[in-house]
Amino acid sequence: MAAEKKKDSDKKAEKKTVKKVAASAAKPVKAKKTSKALTTTDLVINVPLNGQVIKTFELMPAKSLATGPGDWIFTEEGSTTDIQNLEVTFEPNPSALNRQFERAVLVVKIKQNPASGGTWRFALGGVATDNPDSDPNNDVVLDIIDNGYTMIVYVHALENDEENIPFGFVASLTNQNTGVVTIYESQDPRVIITRPR
């Protein structure tokens, strides 16, 4: 009798419901715990057919350490979830003209860290990619505004294709005492742009 009750409770524990998320909402697809009470995740942004999405992010750069690169924190504004990979997905659209106007606009603001001992700004275009032609479809356009404190990223999907763009943010730190400027690069995120065929 006790064994039958245990089997029934095991079967109930196996059944889990999955909530569906609206197609236009950004959603994390995986998460794991890190130190500093932050979680890391991949973020998916879905661009609606013939539309656009605007998202605001905060980036807290970090100095490199003797043991390796610093831990740059890239989060959605108001969140404590560190984004490792960012995927922007588009709906199938046969119209080449409409595809040109569909986009995701990502506003990335530098968040100053007082422990750095200086002022951070985007430098050298704001990003560096792993190879010379990481964006063969020319789907990503960057603007640095606000005296280097804000970067606007325009993401399009002009072709029915998938692009994987590994890049790092590039920022300079101006030392508050000496005025010496040092340039640092982050190790992530990876940006994936997809439009199914």
N, C-alpha and C positions, 0 to 999 in steps of 0.2 A: 504494500500500500504506500509506504513512504517512498519507495523507488519510483512508483508511478507518478506521485506528486512532483518529485524532483524532475522527471522527464517533462512533465507539463510546464513547469516553471522554466526549464531550459528552452523549450520551444517558444514560450512567450518572450524570453529575453532575446532570442534570435530575430524576432520580427521587429523591425524598426521602420518608421515612416520617414520619408525624405520630403522635405518641403521644397516646392519649386519656387525659383526666384524669377521675377519679371525680367524679360529679355533686355530691357533698357537699363537695368540696375547694374552697378559694379559689384562684383562678388569675389571674395577670396576663395581660392580653390584648394589650398592646403595651408596648414599652419603648424609650426613647431615652436617650442619654448626656447628662448635664449636667456642669457643672463640679462641683467638690467630691467627685469620685469616687462620686457618687450616680447612680442611674438613676431615671427617673420612669415611672410606669405607671398603667394603669387596673386596678382590682382588682374581681373578680367574686366575690360570696359567694352560694352556692346554699343556700337553706333547704330541707331535706327535707320531704316531705309529712307533715303532722301533727307537725312537729318544730320544733326551734330550734337556732340556732348562736350561740356566744359567741366573739367575737374581741376581742383586746386590742391597742390602738394606742398609739403615743407621738406627741406633738405638741410640737415645739420652735418656739415663737413667735419672731418677729424684729421689731425696731424698723423703722419706715419710714425710708427714706433720702430725701435731698433729690431724688433722681432718680425715686423711685417707691416702691411698697410693698416691705416686707422679704420675704425668702424664708423662708416658714414651711415646716418639714419635718414631714410627716405620714406615718408609717411604721407597719407592723405591728411589734409588739414583737419586738426582736431582729433586725430587718431593716434594710438600708440603702437600700431602694427607696422613693422618695418617691411617694406616691399622689396623683394629680391628680383622678381620677374614681372614685367608688365605686358599683358597681351591686349591688343586692341583688335576687336573683331568687327567685321562689316557684313551686312546682308548681301546675298547675290543681287547684282543689279546689271542688266544688260546694257543700260544707257551709259555710254562713255562720258557724256556731258554731265549727267547726274552724279556719277562717281567723282568728278572733279570737285563737287560742292559738298559731298559728304565728308565729315572730318571729326576728329577728336582734338580738342584744344586743351593742352595740359599746361597749367600755370604752376611753375616751380619757384617757390620763394626760399631764399636762404635764411635759415634760422641761426642766429649768432649763438655761439657757445662761449660764455664768459671765461671758462677755463682755458680757452685757446690763447688768450693773451693778445688778441688783436681783432681785426675786422676781416670777415670773409666776403668775397665777391666772386661771381663767375668770371672765368678767364679763358682766353684762347678759343673763343666760340662756345664755351660752356660744356662741350662733350668731346671725347676722343673715342674712336671706334677701333676695333681690333685689327681691321685690315682696310686698305685704301678705299675699296668700293663696297662698303657694308650695306649701302642702301642703293642697289642697282636700279630700282624703280623710281628713285627720287621721291619717295612718299613722305619724308620727314623734313620739315623746315623749322629752323630755330631762329628766335629773336632774343637778344639780351636787352632788357630795359631797366629802368629804375636805378641807374648808375651801377649796374652789375649785380643788383640784389635780386632780380627776378629774371627768369628765363621762360619764354613762351614757346611751346613745342606744338606745331601743327602736324597732325598725323592723318594722312590720306591712304587710301588703297586704290590706286589707279588701275591696277590689273587684278584679275582673278588669280591670286597667287598667295603664297605664304613667304614672308621675309622674317629672318631671325637676325636681329641687329644687336650683337654684344657690344656694349659701350660703357664707359665710365664718365661720371661727371668730372669736370675740371674746374677748380676754384683756386683763387689766390688768397693767402693770408698775409695781411699787412700788420707787422708787429707794432703794438701800440707804443712801445718805448723807443725803438730804433728806427721805425719806418721801413725796415727791410721787408721786401715782398718775396714770399715763397709760394710756389705753385704745387698743388697736390692733385692727384687723380683717384677717384673711387674705383672699386673693383666690380661694382654692379650698378644698375640693374641690366638685365637683358630685356630688350623690347621685341615683341613678336607682333607682326601685323598680318592678319589673315582676312581673306575674302574668298569663301568657297566658290568653286567653279559651278 
